[in-house]
Amino acid sequence: MRSGRYFSKDVLALETPRIGYVIREKENQIIVFNGIMDRYDIPKSEIQNTGQNVLIGLPLYAIVHKYKVSREDPLPKSTTERYEQVRSYRSC
């Protein structure tokens, strides 16, 4: 399985050195975990810059207010997982 463009990169907010890392990538969204406490489902449209890290064009308080979700919610399937499911379905 191939990983996405943002997978496993550190995520930065405008005024915060590091808010977490990308654990899953969907077509329009990245899923970010921050240690053991927080999870953020952030739209890719909020990404301001990408290099070694992913910079979100919002301050931390805005990310928390808009995109924080319960860590207990099930993770959405990634783009690559959906591709693998379709491929295995077609080969049956």
N, C-alpha and C positions, 0 to 999 in steps of 0.2 A: 504494500500500500504506500502510495506517495503522500508526503505531507504538503500542506499549503504554503503559501508565500509568507504567512505571518506565524506559523506554528512554532511554538517554543521560544519565541522572542520575548524580551522584557517589554513591558508597556509602561510608558511615562505619561503623566499629565503635565499641563503647562507649568505648574509651580512645584510639582512633586518629583523627586528623583526617580522613584519606581513605585508603581501601584500594583504590579503583579506580572504574570506571564500568560501568554496565549496557550490554552490547552486544547482548543478545538476551533476549527474555522468552518463557517458555513458560507454560502454564496454571498450573502449580504451582511454578515455579522461575524464578529470574533467573540469567543468566550474566554474571559480572563479570570484566573484564580489569583487571590492574594493570600498567600500562606494557607492557613487552615480556616480562616474566618469568612472571607468575602468572595462573592462571585459577581461579575459584571458581564452582561450581554450587550456589547457595544456595536452599533452599526458601522460598517466600513466607511460610510460617508463622513464619520467623525474623525477619521484618521487624517492627520495633517501632514505627516512625514514618515517615511519608512527607510531604514538603513539597517544598522546593526540592531536598533530598537524600533518600537512602534510608538510614535508620538501622537497622542490624542489631543485635538485642538480645543480642549476644555480644561478648566481647573478641576481639582479633585472633588470639591463639593458638588459641582454640577454632574459629574459622572456618577457619584453616589446617589444623588437625588433622582436622576433620570434612568439609570441603567442597572442599579443594584437589584439582584434577584436572590431568592433563597438558595442557599447552597444545597438544600435538600431536593430541589426541583430536578427532575431527570434532565440529563444533558441532551440537547438536540443532536441528531445525527450529522456528522460532518459531510461535506461535499464528496470526499473520497469514499466514505462508507456507502453513500447512496449509489455511487458509480459501481462499487463492488457488488451491491445487491442486484442492480439491474443486470450486470454482466453475468452473475451466477444464475439469475432467473432465465436469461436468454439461452444459457447453455443446457438447461434441463430438457 
